[in-house]
């Protein structure tokens, strides 16, 4: 079974995560902020945008793969959930970078998708 949805959105989300991480590395070099050094103010928001994504993406991707492998979740719903999660991560990162409140709905979408996916996984795991 090919995991088309997981491959597509997992790939897109990891690309986003890599871009965020690459930007942190670029800024660390530019600001001469080596590992262990206090974070300069200009690095705090990019660092949190990357760190926050790195905290949520692995759990989401594991759930996405598990739900897709179960064969019990229609592809439409997998696409909807995965696309919404990706949108949430983009909104959250943009909000942190631009100091706008768009990060709040981004975080909200992340939580919502994970709650739905987690509940769906529990129901499938219980055999219902």
Helices and strands as residue ranges (DSSP letters): H 4-31, H 41-70, H 75-98, H 102-125
